[in-house]
């Protein structure tokens, strides 16, 4: 089995990224959502890869095994979005989730982003533990910046204070 490789998203992965994310949301967690309900996934470069934002994929061989995005919301703040790892690749064996998050945080440091916010559904309990283990602190919805992009399914919110130390 080949080692996971994290790379910056390009549109050649558009359909694979959409399939992975919708499959996890719908099939695994029963969230009634479609690709059409997530227009950001049809315009990743124009939505995420602008200003200080970006979008990354993790590949195992030619398979897209994970995704993560950083949306620049201004004022040295950003939103962590679209973090998904295919079930067979979760955990410490592959380290894909950690690798994606480290890539995002290192990017934020280089772009002088000071705070990262995220929202998640109650169903993503494993993800919540992962964020907490990585220094994200749960906050009330009212503590989110005004420009934070809320989604209907998000009920738990987190904040991460970016430190000026690159993570390996």
Backbone torsions as a table, in degrees:
resi	resn	phi	psi	omega
1	UNK	NA	133.6	-178.3
2	UNK	-78.1	156.2	-179.7
3	UNK	-72.6	145.4	176.1
4	UNK	-64.3	145.2	178.9
5	UNK	-130.4	129.7	178.8
6	UNK	-100.9	130.4	178.8
7	UNK	-142.3	160.1	178.5
8	UNK	-69.4	137.5	-179.4
9	UNK	-62.8	140.1	165.2
10	UNK	-132.3	161.3	-175.1
11	UNK	-65.3	-9.0	175.4
12	UNK	-65.9	-17.5	179.6
13	UNK	-100.4	6.7	-173.4
14	UNK	-52.7	-52.5	-176.6
15	UNK	-69.9	-36.7	178.5
16	UNK	-65.9	-40.5	178.8
17	UNK	-64.6	-48.0	178.9
18	UNK	-59.1	-44.7	179.7
19	UNK	-62.9	-44.5	-179.5
20	UNK	-60.9	-50.8	-175.1
21	UNK	-65.1	-48.2	-178.6
22	UNK	-64.9	-37.9	178.8
23	UNK	-61.3	-44.4	179.4
24	UNK	-66.6	-46.6	-178.2
25	UNK	-61.3	-50.2	-170.7
26	UNK	-85.2	-56.7	-172.6
27	UNK	-73.8	-42.4	-175.9
28	UNK	-83.9	-39.8	-173.8
29	UNK	-111.6	-1.8	175.2
30	UNK	67.2	26.1	177.4
31	UNK	-83.4	123.1	-176.9
32	UNK	-76.1	82.3	-176.3
33	UNK	-139.6	150.0	178.6
34	UNK	-124.0	170.4	176.1
35	UNK	-63.1	-38.4	-179.8
36	UNK	-62.4	-26.6	179.5
37	UNK	-80.8	-1.8	-179.1
38	UNK	-125.4	71.3	-175.0
39	UNK	-59.3	-23.1	177.7
40	UNK	-59.6	-30.1	-178.7
41	UNK	-74.1	-15.8	176.6
42	UNK	-93.1	-3.4	179.5
43	UNK	-144.6	48.7	-176.2
44	UNK	-53.6	-49.8	-179.3
45	UNK	-59.9	-42.1	-177.6
46	UNK	-78.1	-18.5	-178.4
47	UNK	-99.8	-48.2	-175.5
48	UNK	-98.5	-37.2	-172.0
49	UNK	-91.4	47.7	177.6
50	UNK	-127.6	160.0	-175.9
51	UNK	50.3	-124.2	-178.9
52	UNK	-100.5	16.7	179.5
53	UNK	-89.7	169.8	176.3
54	UNK	-165.6	172.4	179.5
55	UNK	-142.3	131.5	-178.8
56	UNK	-124.5	155.4	173.0
57	UNK	-124.1	153.2	170.9
58	UNK	-110.5	130.0	179.8
59	UNK	-115.3	142.1	168.5
60	UNK	-120.9	109.8	-169.8
61	UNK	64.0	-126.1	177.5
62	UNK	-100.0	2.6	-178.0
63	UNK	-87.7	134.0	172.9
64	UNK	-80.9	113.8	-174.4
65	UNK	-104.5	-11.3	-179.1
66	UNK	-167.4	161.7	179.1
67	UNK	-144.2	157.4	171.8
68	UNK	-159.9	146.2	179.8
69	UNK	-136.2	151.1	173.8
70	UNK	-123.3	118.1	180.0
71	UNK	-103.2	118.8	178.1
72	UNK	-72.1	120.3	179.2
73	UNK	-111.4	11.2	175.6
74	UNK	89.0	169.9	177.5
75	UNK	56.9	32.3	-178.6
76	UNK	69.7	21.6	-179.4
77	UNK	-121.7	154.6	-180.0
78	UNK	-148.2	162.4	177.2
79	UNK	-114.0	129.7	173.0
80	UNK	-81.5	126.0	-177.4
81	UNK	-135.1	160.9	169.1
82	UNK	53.1	41.2	174.5
83	UNK	-87.5	110.7	-179.7
84	UNK	-140.9	138.0	174.7
85	UNK	-129.8	130.3	178.5
86	UNK	-58.6	140.1	-173.6
87	UNK	-49.8	-45.6	-178.7
88	UNK	-63.5	-15.6	-174.9
89	UNK	-109.2	8.8	179.4
90	UNK	-79.8	154.8	175.6
91	UNK	100.5	-176.9	-172.2
92	UNK	-76.8	-20.8	-177.6
93	UNK	-58.7	-49.0	179.4
94	UNK	-91.3	-33.0	179.4
95	UNK	68.0	23.8	-175.5
96	UNK	-67.5	-47.4	179.9
97	UNK	-57.9	-46.0	-179.9
98	UNK	-65.3	-41.7	178.9
99	UNK	-62.6	-42.0	177.5
100	UNK	-64.1	-45.9	-179.3
101	UNK	-64.2	-42.6	178.0
102	UNK	-61.1	-40.6	178.3
103	UNK	-60.5	-45.3	-179.9
104	UNK	-63.9	-45.5	-178.5
105	UNK	-65.8	-42.0	178.5
106	UNK	-62.6	-39.1	175.9
107	UNK	-61.4	-45.8	-179.6
108	UNK	-59.3	-40.8	177.6
109	UNK	-61.0	-48.0	-178.4
110	UNK	-63.6	-29.3	-178.1
111	UNK	-95.5	7.3	177.5
112	UNK	61.4	34.9	173.2
113	UNK	-83.1	132.3	-174.6
114	UNK	-99.6	-28.5	-178.1
115	UNK	-138.5	139.3	175.9
116	UNK	-120.8	131.7	179.1
117	UNK	-116.6	153.9	174.4
118	UNK	-151.5	156.1	173.8
119	UNK	-124.4	147.5	-179.3
120	UNK	-145.6	158.5	178.2
121	UNK	-80.7	156.6	178.4
122	UNK	-61.6	-24.4	-176.9
123	UNK	-72.7	-22.1	-176.5
124	UNK	-88.2	59.4	-176.4
125	UNK	-63.1	-42.2	178.4
126	UNK	-61.3	-40.5	178.7
127	UNK	-65.1	-39.7	179.1
128	UNK	-61.3	-44.2	177.2
129	UNK	-61.4	-41.4	179.7
130	UNK	-61.0	-47.0	-179.9
131	UNK	-62.7	-44.9	-179.5
132	UNK	-62.3	-41.6	178.1
133	UNK	-61.7	-26.9	-177.7
134	UNK	-97.8	16.0	172.2
135	UNK	93.9	6.0	174.5
136	UNK	-78.5	138.7	-178.1
137	UNK	-114.2	130.8	179.9
138	UNK	-66.3	137.3	178.7
139	UNK	-131.3	162.9	175.2
140	UNK	-76.2	150.8	178.7
141	UNK	-52.3	-36.6	-178.6
142	UNK	-66.6	-15.8	-179.9
143	UNK	-88.6	-3.8	178.2
144	UNK	-71.2	147.8	174.7
145	UNK	-62.7	150.7	-178.5
146	UNK	-56.9	-33.9	-176.0
147	UNK	-85.4	3.2	179.0
148	UNK	-66.2	130.6	-178.3
149	UNK	-80.0	99.6	179.8
150	UNK	-74.8	145.2	172.1
151	UNK	-121.6	155.0	-173.9
152	UNK	-62.0	-31.3	-174.6
153	UNK	-85.7	-13.2	-177.0
154	UNK	-77.2	127.5	179.5
155	UNK	-128.3	-15.0	176.6
156	UNK	-119.3	139.2	-175.0
157	UNK	-129.7	146.4	-176.7
158	UNK	-135.3	156.7	177.4
159	UNK	-132.5	142.1	176.8
160	UNK	-128.1	125.9	175.7
161	UNK	-88.4	113.4	-176.9
162	UNK	-71.7	129.1	176.2
163	UNK	-100.4	158.0	-175.5
164	UNK	-87.4	41.3	-178.8
165	UNK	-126.1	118.2	179.1
166	UNK	-64.1	137.1	-179.2
167	UNK	-98.7	135.5	178.1
168	UNK	-99.7	NA	NA
